[in-house]
Amino acid sequence: MSVLAKKLEQLQTKSWSFLACPTYVLHRAVHFRPLGFSGRNLATLLNSKDAVRPLFNYINATGRFRAVFGDLAAPNLAEEDVDYD
């Protein structure tokens, strides 16, 4: 696989979109700040109950999935019986 092909593949990963894409550096700073250092960890972003709302806010702010899903409303975790931890 060429270097360019590897780079293009990397651009499509969740990790790249949530943690490394330079286009969204300011969005990450704003939306993941409440999570502290753990907000720079993909496992935390995808599995922590505390990260759900900041993650959904980040996704909506970037518009990354809007064409497919529209605006994503964060689930109301107080009413749902879901264990994310």
Gaussian input, Z-matrix of N, CA and C with variables (Angstrom, degrees):
# hf/3-21g

backbone

0 1
 N
 C     1     B1
 C     2     B2     1     A1
 N     3     B3     2     A2     1     D1
 C     4     B4     3     A3     2     D2
 C     5     B5     4     A4     3     D3
 N     6     B6     5     A5     4     D4
 C     7     B7     6     A6     5     D5
 C     8     B8     7     A7     6     D6
 N     9     B9     8     A8     7     D7
 C    10    B10     9     A9     8     D8
 C    11    B11    10    A10     9     D9
 N    12    B12    11    A11    10    D10
 C    13    B13    12    A12    11    D11
 C    14    B14    13    A13    12    D12
 N    15    B15    14    A14    13    D13
 C    16    B16    15    A15    14    D14
 C    17    B17    16    A16    15    D15
 N    18    B18    17    A17    16    D16
 C    19    B19    18    A18    17    D17
 C    20    B20    19    A19    18    D18
 N    21    B21    20    A20    19    D19
 C    22    B22    21    A21    20    D20
 C    23    B23    22    A22    21    D21
 N    24    B24    23    A23    22    D22
 C    25    B25    24    A24    23    D23
 C    26    B26    25    A25    24    D24
 N    27    B27    26    A26    25    D25
 C    28    B28    27    A27    26    D26
 C    29    B29    28    A28    27    D27
 N    30    B30    29    A29    28    D28
 C    31    B31    30    A30    29    D29
 C    32    B32    31    A31    30    D30
 N    33    B33    32    A32    31    D31
 C    34    B34    33    A33    32    D32
 C    35    B35    34    A34    33    D33
 N    36    B36    35    A35    34    D34
 C    37    B37    36    A36    35    D35
 C    38    B38    37    A37    36    D36
 N    39    B39    38    A38    37    D37
 C    40    B40    39    A39    38    D38
 C    41    B41    40    A40    39    D39
 N    42    B42    41    A41    40    D40
 C    43    B43    42    A42    41    D41
 C    44    B44    43    A43    42    D42
 N    45    B45    44    A44    43    D43
 C    46    B46    45    A45    44    D44
 C    47    B47    46    A46    45    D45
 N    48    B48    47    A47    46    D46
 C    49    B49    48    A48    47    D47
 C    50    B50    49    A49    48    D48
 N    51    B51    50    A50    49    D49
 C    52    B52    51    A51    50    D50
 C    53    B53    52    A52    51    D51
 N    54    B54    53    A53    52    D52
 C    55    B55    54    A54    53    D53
 C    56    B56    55    A55    54    D54
 N    57    B57    56    A56    55    D55
 C    58    B58    57    A57    56    D56
 C    59    B59    58    A58    57    D57
 N    60    B60    59    A59    58    D58
 C    61    B61    60    A60    59    D59
 C    62    B62    61    A61    60    D60
 N    63    B63    62    A62    61    D61
 C    64    B64    63    A63    62    D62
 C    65    B65    64    A64    63    D63
 N    66    B66    65    A65    64    D64
 C    67    B67    66    A66    65    D65
 C    68    B68    67    A67    66    D66
 N    69    B69    68    A68    67    D67
 C    70    B70    69    A69    68    D68
 C    71    B71    70    A70    69    D69
 N    72    B72    71    A71    70    D70
 C    73    B73    72    A72    71    D71
 C    74    B74    73    A73    72    D72
 N    75    B75    74    A74    73    D73
 C    76    B76    75    A75    74    D74
 C    77    B77    76    A76    75    D75
 N    78    B78    77    A77    76    D76
 C    79    B79    78    A78    77    D77
 C    80    B80    79    A79    78    D78
 N    81    B81    80    A80    79    D79
 C    82    B82    81    A81    80    D80
 C    83    B83    82    A82    81    D81
 N    84    B84    83    A83    82    D82
 C    85    B85    84    A84    83    D83
 C    86    B86    85    A85    84    D84
 N    87    B87    86    A86    85    D85
 C    88    B88    87    A87    86    D86
 C    89    B89    88    A88    87    D87
 N    90    B90    89    A89    88    D88
 C    91    B91    90    A90    89    D89
 C    92    B92    91    A91    90    D90
 N    93    B93    92    A92    91    D91
 C    94    B94    93    A93    92    D92
 C    95    B95    94    A94    93    D93
 N    96    B96    95    A95    94    D94
 C    97    B97    96    A96    95    D95
 C    98    B98    97    A97    96    D96
 N    99    B99    98    A98    97    D97
 C   100   B100    99    A99    98    D98
 C   101   B101   100   A100    99    D99
 N   102   B102   101   A101   100   D100
 C   103   B103   102   A102   101   D101
 C   104   B104   103   A103   102   D102
 N   105   B105   104   A104   103   D103
 C   106   B106   105   A105   104   D104
 C   107   B107   106   A106   105   D105
 N   108   B108   107   A107   106   D106
 C   109   B109   108   A108   107   D107
 C   110   B110   109   A109   108   D108
 N   111   B111   110   A110   109   D109
 C   112   B112   111   A111   110   D110
 C   113   B113   112   A112   111   D111
 N   114   B114   113   A113   112   D112
 C   115   B115   114   A114   113   D113
 C   116   B116   115   A115   114   D114
 N   117   B117   116   A116   115   D115
 C   118   B118   117   A117   116   D116
 C   119   B119   118   A118   117   D117
 N   120   B120   119   A119   118   D118
 C   121   B121   120   A120   119   D119
 C   122   B122   121   A121   120   D120
 N   123   B123   122   A122   121   D121
 C   124   B124   123   A123   122   D122
 C   125   B125   124   A124   123   D123
 N   126   B126   125   A125   124   D124
 C   127   B127   126   A126   125   D125
 C   128   B128   127   A127   126   D126
 N   129   B129   128   A128   127   D127
 C   130   B130   129   A129   128   D128
 C   131   B131   130   A130   129   D129
 N   132   B132   131   A131   130   D130
 C   133   B133   132   A132   131   D131
 C   134   B134   133   A133   132   D132
 N   135   B135   134   A134   133   D133
 C   136   B136   135   A135   134   D134
 C   137   B137   136   A136   135   D135
 N   138   B138   137   A137   136   D136
 C   139   B139   138   A138   137   D137
 C   140   B140   139   A139   138   D138
 N   141   B141   140   A140   139   D139
 C   142   B142   141   A141   140   D140
 C   143   B143   142   A142   141   D141
 N   144   B144   143   A143   142   D142
 C   145   B145   144   A144   143   D143
 C   146   B146   145   A145   144   D144
 N   147   B147   146   A146   145   D145
 C   148   B148   147   A147   146   D146
 C   149   B149   148   A148   147   D147
 N   150   B150   149   A149   148   D148
 C   151   B151   150   A150   149   D149
 C   152   B152   151   A151   150   D150
 N   153   B153   152   A152   151   D151
 C   154   B154   153   A153   152   D152
 C   155   B155   154   A154   153   D153
 N   156   B156   155   A155   154   D154
 C   157   B157   156   A156   155   D155
 C   158   B158   157   A157   156   D156
 N   159   B159   158   A158   157   D157
 C   160   B160   159   A159   158   D158
 C   161   B161   160   A160   159   D159
 N   162   B162   161   A161   160   D160
 C   163   B163   162   A162   161   D161
 C   164   B164   163   A163   162   D162
 N   165   B165   164   A164   163   D163
 C   166   B166   165   A165   164   D164
 C   167   B167   166   A166   165   D165
 N   168   B168   167   A167   166   D166
 C   169   B169   168   A168   167   D167
 C   170   B170   169   A169   168   D168
 N   171   B171   170   A170   169   D169
 C   172   B172   171   A171   170   D170
 C   173   B173   172   A172   171   D171
 N   174   B174   173   A173   172   D172
 C   175   B175   174   A174   173   D173
 C   176   B176   175   A175   174   D174
 N   177   B177   176   A176   175   D175
 C   178   B178   177   A177   176   D176
 C   179   B179   178   A178   177   D177
 N   180   B180   179   A179   178   D178
 C   181   B181   180   A180   179   D179
 C   182   B182   181   A181   180   D180
 N   183   B183   182   A182   181   D181
 C   184   B184   183   A183   182   D182
 C   185   B185   184   A184   183   D183
 N   186   B186   185   A185   184   D184
 C   187   B187   186   A186   185   D185
 C   188   B188   187   A187   186   D186
 N   189   B189   188   A188   187   D187
 C   190   B190   189   A189   188   D188
 C   191   B191   190   A190   189   D189
 N   192   B192   191   A191   190   D190
 C   193   B193   192   A192   191   D191
 C   194   B194   193   A193   192   D192
 N   195   B195   194   A194   193   D193
 C   196   B196   195   A195   194   D194
 C   197   B197   196   A196   195   D195
 N   198   B198   197   A197   196   D196
 C   199   B199   198   A198   197   D197
 C   200   B200   199   A199   198   D198
 N   201   B201   200   A200   199   D199
 C   202   B202   201   A201   200   D200
 C   203   B203   202   A202   201   D201
 N   204   B204   203   A203   202   D202
 C   205   B205   204   A204   203   D203
 C   206   B206   205   A205   204   D204
 N   207   B207   206   A206   205   D205
 C   208   B208   207   A207   206   D206
 C   209   B209   208   A208   207   D207
 N   210   B210   209   A209   208   D208
 C   211   B211   210   A210   209   D209
 C   212   B212   211   A211   210   D210
 N   213   B213   212   A212   211   D211
 C   214   B214   213   A213   212   D212
 C   215   B215   214   A214   213   D213
 N   216   B216   215   A215   214   D214
 C   217   B217   216   A216   215   D215
 C   218   B218   217   A217   216   D216
 N   219   B219   218   A218   217   D217
 C   220   B220   219   A219   218   D218
 C   221   B221   220   A220   219   D219
 N   222   B222   221   A221   220   D220
 C   223   B223   222   A222   221   D221
 C   224   B224   223   A223   222   D222
 N   225   B225   224   A224   223   D223
 C   226   B226   225   A225   224   D224
 C   227   B227   226   A226   225   D225
 N   228   B228   227   A227   226   D226
 C   229   B229   228   A228   227   D227
 C   230   B230   229   A229   228   D228
 N   231   B231   230   A230   229   D229
 C   232   B232   231   A231   230   D230
 C   233   B233   232   A232   231   D231
 N   234   B234   233   A233   232   D232
 C   235   B235   234   A234   233   D233
 C   236   B236   235   A235   234   D234
 N   237   B237   236   A236   235   D235
 C   238   B238   237   A237   236   D236
 C   239   B239   238   A238   237   D237
 N   240   B240   239   A239   238   D238
 C   241   B241   240   A240   239   D239
 C   242   B242   241   A241   240   D240
 N   243   B243   242   A242   241   D241
 C   244   B244   243   A243   242   D242
 C   245   B245   244   A244   243   D243
 N   246   B246   245   A245   244   D244
 C   247   B247   246   A246   245   D245
 C   248   B248   247   A247   246   D246
 N   249   B249   248   A248   247   D247
 C   250   B250   249   A249   248   D248
 C   251   B251   250   A250   249   D249
 N   252   B252   251   A251   250   D250
 C   253   B253   252   A252   251   D251
 C   254   B254   253   A253   252   D252

   B1=1.4511
   B2=1.5378
   B3=1.2990
   B4=1.4637
   B5=1.5304
   B6=1.3062
   B7=1.4668
   B8=1.5245
   B9=1.3166
   B10=1.4677
   B11=1.5251
   B12=1.3080
   B13=1.4666
   B14=1.5259
   B15=1.3214
   B16=1.4626
   B17=1.5204
   B18=1.3199
   B19=1.4620
   B20=1.5286
   B21=1.3130
   B22=1.4648
   B23=1.5236
   B24=1.3158
   B25=1.4572
   B26=1.5250
   B27=1.3225
   B28=1.4595
   B29=1.5250
   B30=1.3125
   B31=1.4627
   B32=1.5200
   B33=1.3076
   B34=1.4545
   B35=1.5225
   B36=1.2976
   B37=1.4626
   B38=1.5209
   B39=1.3308
   B40=1.4686
   B41=1.5204
   B42=1.3026
   B43=1.4567
   B44=1.5243
   B45=1.3066
   B46=1.4637
   B47=1.5246
   B48=1.3249
   B49=1.4663
   B50=1.5222
   B51=1.3271
   B52=1.4535
   B53=1.5233
   B54=1.3369
   B55=1.4602
   B56=1.5222
   B57=1.3260
   B58=1.4608
   B59=1.5247
   B60=1.3040
   B61=1.4590
   B62=1.5337
   B63=1.3308
   B64=1.4685
   B65=1.5289
   B66=1.3061
   B67=1.4671
   B68=1.5256
   B69=1.3276
   B70=1.4646
   B71=1.5252
   B72=1.3171
   B73=1.4626
   B74=1.5358
   B75=1.3087
   B76=1.4697
   B77=1.5236
   B78=1.3342
   B79=1.4670
   B80=1.5278
   B81=1.3355
   B82=1.4684
   B83=1.5251
   B84=1.3138
   B85=1.4668
   B86=1.5261
   B87=1.3055
   B88=1.4665
   B89=1.5290
   B90=1.3233
   B91=1.4667
   B92=1.5221
   B93=1.3170
   B94=1.4613
   B95=1.5271
   B96=1.3200
   B97=1.4667
   B98=1.5285
   B99=1.3357
   B100=1.4687
   B101=1.5353
   B102=1.3060
   B103=1.4688
   B104=1.5257
   B105=1.3309
   B106=1.4535
   B107=1.5246
   B108=1.3083
   B109=1.4660
   B110=1.5271
   B111=1.3176
   B112=1.4659
   B113=1.5292
   B114=1.3402
   B115=1.4581
   B116=1.5168
   B117=1.3385
   B118=1.4668
   B119=1.5181
   B120=1.3081
   B121=1.4532
   B122=1.5268
   B123=1.3185
   B124=1.4646
   B125=1.5203
   B126=1.3128
   B127=1.4706
   B128=1.5273
   B129=1.3254
   B130=1.4637
   B131=1.5156
   B132=1.3198
   B133=1.4632
   B134=1.5211
   B135=1.3113
   B136=1.4602
   B137=1.5256
   B138=1.3314
   B139=1.4639
   B140=1.5193
   B141=1.3095
   B142=1.4597
   B143=1.5241
   B144=1.3103
   B145=1.4624
   B146=1.5298
   B147=1.3347
   B148=1.4660
   B149=1.5282
   B150=1.3200
   B151=1.4643
   B152=1.5200
   B153=1.3203
   B154=1.4714
   B155=1.5265
   B156=1.3155
   B157=1.4759
   B158=1.5296
   B159=1.3644
   B160=1.4654
   B161=1.5316
   B162=1.3228
   B163=1.4617
   B164=1.5275
   B165=1.3261
   B166=1.4642
   B167=1.5305
   B168=1.3341
   B169=1.4638
   B170=1.5311
   B171=1.3138
   B172=1.4721
   B173=1.5348
   B174=1.3240
   B175=1.4706
   B176=1.5239
   B177=1.3312
   B178=1.4683
   B179=1.5237
   B180=1.3223
   B181=1.4693
   B182=1.5246
   B183=1.3227
   B184=1.4613
   B185=1.5216
   B186=1.3276
   B187=1.4651
   B188=1.5196
   B189=1.3206
   B190=1.4662
   B191=1.5260
   B192=1.3269
   B193=1.4619
   B194=1.5280
   B195=1.3217
   B196=1.4627
   B197=1.5265
   B198=1.3113
   B199=1.4658
   B200=1.5276
   B201=1.3056
   B202=1.4615
   B203=1.5256
   B204=1.3446
   B205=1.4564
   B206=1.5222
   B207=1.3285
   B208=1.4574
   B209=1.5165
   B210=1.3342
   B211=1.4625
   B212=1.5248
   B213=1.3085
   B214=1.4555
   B215=1.5253
   B216=1.3044
   B217=1.4624
   B218=1.5230
   B219=1.3180
   B220=1.4692
   B221=1.5191
   B222=1.3128
   B223=1.4693
   B224=1.5191
   B225=1.3117
   B226=1.4560
   B227=1.5201
   B228=1.3041
   B229=1.4560
   B230=1.5217
   B231=1.3138
   B232=1.4589
   B233=1.5196
   B234=1.3277
   B235=1.4631
   B236=1.5179
   B237=1.3148
   B238=1.4555
   B239=1.5108
   B240=1.2905
   B241=1.4530
   B242=1.5130
   B243=1.3339
   B244=1.4551
   B245=1.5136
   B246=1.3158
   B247=1.4626
   B248=1.5187
   B249=1.3487
   B250=1.4637
   B251=1.5179
   B252=1.3260
   B253=1.4673
   B254=1.5048
   A1=107.79
   A2=115.96
   A3=120.30
   A4=110.80
   A5=115.77
   A6=121.56
   A7=109.85
   A8=116.86
   A9=120.82
   A10=110.67
   A11=117.78
   A12=121.09
   A13=110.62
   A14=117.23
   A15=120.79
   A16=110.82
   A17=116.56
   A18=121.11
   A19=110.50
   A20=116.96
   A21=120.74
   A22=111.12
   A23=116.75
   A24=120.75
   A25=110.21
   A26=116.52
   A27=121.51
   A28=111.05
   A29=117.34
   A30=121.05
   A31=112.41
   A32=117.82
   A33=121.67
   A34=113.65
   A35=118.96
   A36=120.64
   A37=111.79
   A38=115.13
   A39=120.28
   A40=109.70
   A41=114.87
   A42=119.54
   A43=110.97
   A44=117.26
   A45=120.95
   A46=110.24
   A47=117.32
   A48=121.20
   A49=112.39
   A50=116.63
   A51=120.54
   A52=113.91
   A53=118.02
   A54=118.95
   A55=116.33
   A56=119.42
   A57=118.61
   A58=116.20
   A59=119.24
   A60=120.97
   A61=110.15
   A62=117.49
   A63=120.20
   A64=113.34
   A65=117.86
   A66=121.14
   A67=111.26
   A68=116.90
   A69=121.03
   A70=113.96
   A71=117.79
   A72=120.58
   A73=112.23
   A74=118.16
   A75=120.52
   A76=111.81
   A77=116.79
   A78=120.04
   A79=110.34
   A80=116.60
   A81=119.74
   A82=110.52
   A83=116.72
   A84=120.54
   A85=111.12
   A86=116.96
   A87=121.55
   A88=111.34
   A89=117.06
   A90=120.56
   A91=114.37
   A92=118.54
   A93=120.31
   A94=112.92
   A95=117.98
   A96=121.51
   A97=112.86
   A98=119.41
   A99=118.69
   A100=113.52
   A101=116.97
   A102=120.70
   A103=112.35
   A104=116.80
   A105=120.69
   A106=111.73
   A107=115.45
   A108=120.32
   A109=111.94
   A110=117.46
   A111=120.23
   A112=112.12
   A113=117.44
   A114=120.91
   A115=113.00
   A116=116.39
   A117=120.88
   A118=111.22
   A119=116.61
   A120=122.27
   A121=108.90
   A122=117.48
   A123=121.28
   A124=111.81
   A125=118.04
   A126=120.90
   A127=110.84
   A128=117.23
   A129=120.95
   A130=110.55
   A131=117.00
   A132=120.48
   A133=112.45
   A134=117.11
   A135=120.73
   A136=113.89
   A137=118.02
   A138=119.54
   A139=115.79
   A140=118.60
   A141=120.84
   A142=111.49
   A143=115.26
   A144=120.84
   A145=110.67
   A146=116.65
   A147=121.17
   A148=112.44
   A149=117.66
   A150=121.22
   A151=113.51
   A152=118.27
   A153=120.52
   A154=111.60
   A155=116.78
   A156=119.49
   A157=111.85
   A158=120.15
   A159=118.88
   A160=112.81
   A161=117.22
   A162=120.16
   A163=111.29
   A164=117.26
   A165=120.09
   A166=110.83
   A167=117.21
   A168=120.26
   A169=110.65
   A170=116.32
   A171=121.42
   A172=110.64
   A173=116.17
   A174=120.21
   A175=110.15
   A176=117.31
   A177=120.40
   A178=111.51
   A179=117.31
   A180=120.92
   A181=111.60
   A182=117.41
   A183=119.99
   A184=111.93
   A185=117.05
   A186=120.65
   A187=112.69
   A188=116.19
   A189=122.08
   A190=112.99
   A191=118.68
   A192=121.31
   A193=112.51
   A194=116.92
   A195=121.09
   A196=113.09
   A197=118.09
   A198=120.74
   A199=111.97
   A200=116.48
   A201=120.78
   A202=111.87
   A203=117.66
   A204=121.51
   A205=115.13
   A206=118.45
   A207=120.84
   A208=109.13
   A209=117.99
   A210=120.56
   A211=108.80
   A212=116.00
   A213=121.54
   A214=109.55
   A215=116.05
   A216=120.46
   A217=108.53
   A218=116.23
   A219=120.09
   A220=108.56
   A221=117.56
   A222=119.59
   A223=110.21
   A224=115.62
   A225=121.09
   A226=107.34
   A227=116.69
   A228=121.25
   A229=113.19
   A230=117.43
   A231=120.24
   A232=110.75
   A233=117.09
   A234=121.30
   A235=112.66
   A236=117.36
   A237=119.72
   A238=110.35
   A239=114.69
   A240=120.96
   A241=109.23
   A242=116.53
   A243=122.73
   A244=109.12
   A245=116.64
   A246=120.73
   A247=108.37
   A248=116.82
   A249=121.85
   A250=111.87
   A251=117.91
   A252=120.80
   A253=111.57
   D1=133.97
   D2=-178.21
   D3=-72.55
   D4=163.46
   D5=178.63
   D6=-61.80
   D7=-41.08
   D8=179.47
   D9=-64.05
   D10=-43.58
   D11=179.39
   D12=-62.54
   D13=-40.46
   D14=177.81
   D15=-63.93
   D16=-41.17
   D17=179.94
   D18=-64.91
   D19=-42.75
   D20=178.85
   D21=-64.58
   D22=-38.03
   D23=177.49
   D24=-64.09
   D25=-41.49
   D26=179.53
   D27=-62.57
   D28=-35.30
   D29=-178.30
   D30=-62.72
   D31=-22.55
   D32=-176.22
   D33=-93.46
   D34=-0.71
   D35=-177.02
   D36=-81.47
   D37=155.97
   D38=175.47
   D39=-60.69
   D40=-43.64
   D41=-178.78
   D42=-55.56
   D43=-45.75
   D44=179.98
   D45=-62.72
   D46=-48.88
   D47=-177.22
   D48=-62.23
   D49=-41.57
   D50=-174.92
   D51=-86.23
   D52=-27.43
   D53=-169.46
   D54=-123.26
   D55=-19.40
   D56=-170.49
   D57=-129.87
   D58=-21.09
   D59=-175.54
   D60=-59.48
   D61=120.01
   D62=-177.06
   D63=-64.40
   D64=-22.87
   D65=179.14
   D66=-62.17
   D67=-32.16
   D68=-173.45
   D69=-107.78
   D70=19.82
   D71=-176.96
   D72=-59.59
   D73=-40.39
   D74=179.28
   D75=-70.19
   D76=-37.84
   D77=176.89
   D78=-61.94
   D79=-42.11
   D80=178.09
   D81=-62.10
   D82=-43.77
   D83=-178.84
   D84=-60.04
   D85=-40.90
   D86=-178.15
   D87=-74.57
   D88=-51.07
   D89=-169.54
   D90=-83.52
   D91=-28.93
   D92=-178.65
   D93=-97.05
   D94=-4.42
   D95=-179.25
   D96=-56.05
   D97=-42.39
   D98=-179.75
   D99=-60.55
   D100=-19.11
   D101=-178.83
   D102=-85.71
   D103=-9.26
   D104=-178.70
   D105=66.31
   D106=-148.71
   D107=-177.38
   D108=-61.20
   D109=-33.02
   D110=-178.38
   D111=-66.48
   D112=-16.75
   D113=176.65
   D114=-69.69
   D115=-6.28
   D116=176.91
   D117=-101.32
   D118=17.93
   D119=-176.81
   D120=-121.09
   D121=121.62
   D122=-176.59
   D123=-61.42
   D124=-38.38
   D125=179.06
   D126=-59.93
   D127=-41.28
   D128=177.77
   D129=-65.40
   D130=-47.09
   D131=-177.47
   D132=-60.38
   D133=-35.55
   D134=-175.47
   D135=-94.04
   D136=-11.89
   D137=-173.92
   D138=-125.76
   D139=-15.35
   D140=-175.87
   D141=-88.89
   D142=134.46
   D143=177.03
   D144=-60.64
   D145=-36.50
   D146=-179.96
   D147=-68.02
   D148=-20.29
   D149=-176.80
   D150=-91.39
   D151=-9.58
   D152=-174.58
   D153=-59.08
   D154=-54.45
   D155=-176.72
   D156=-64.40
   D157=-48.00
   D158=177.09
   D159=-59.75
   D160=-37.05
   D161=179.57
   D162=-65.60
   D163=-45.57
   D164=178.61
   D165=-64.75
   D166=-39.14
   D167=177.26
   D168=-62.89
   D169=-41.51
   D170=177.79
   D171=-61.94
   D172=-47.91
   D173=-179.38
   D174=-59.67
   D175=-44.04
   D176=179.16
   D177=-66.13
   D178=-40.19
   D179=-178.70
   D180=-65.40
   D181=-36.76
   D182=-179.40
   D183=-77.36
   D184=-24.29
   D185=-176.81
   D186=70.62
   D187=13.03
   D188=-172.58
   D189=-59.25
   D190=-36.90
   D191=-176.68
   D192=-115.24
   D193=10.49
   D194=-174.43
   D195=-61.28
   D196=-38.06
   D197=-178.24
   D198=-62.07
   D199=-31.11
   D200=-178.20
   D201=-93.73
   D202=-45.06
   D203=-171.30
   D204=-110.38
   D205=-8.47
   D206=-172.81
   D207=71.72
   D208=-161.74
   D209=175.93
   D210=-74.79
   D211=135.44
   D212=-178.61
   D213=-98.36
   D214=122.53
   D215=177.77
   D216=-87.64
   D217=131.01
   D218=177.48
   D219=-67.18
   D220=137.98
   D221=179.39
   D222=-65.29
   D223=148.67
   D224=175.68
   D225=-83.64
   D226=96.36
   D227=-172.73
   D228=-68.91
   D229=-20.82
   D230=178.90
   D231=-67.94
   D232=-31.46
   D233=-177.08
   D234=-92.39
   D235=-18.61
   D236=-176.41
   D237=-96.84
   D238=149.09
   D239=-179.84
   D240=-99.21
   D241=60.07
   D242=-175.95
   D243=-115.93
   D244=133.36
   D245=177.88
   D246=-108.28
   D247=109.28
   D248=-178.39
   D249=-90.46
   D250=-14.93
   D251=-177.89
   D252=-92.57

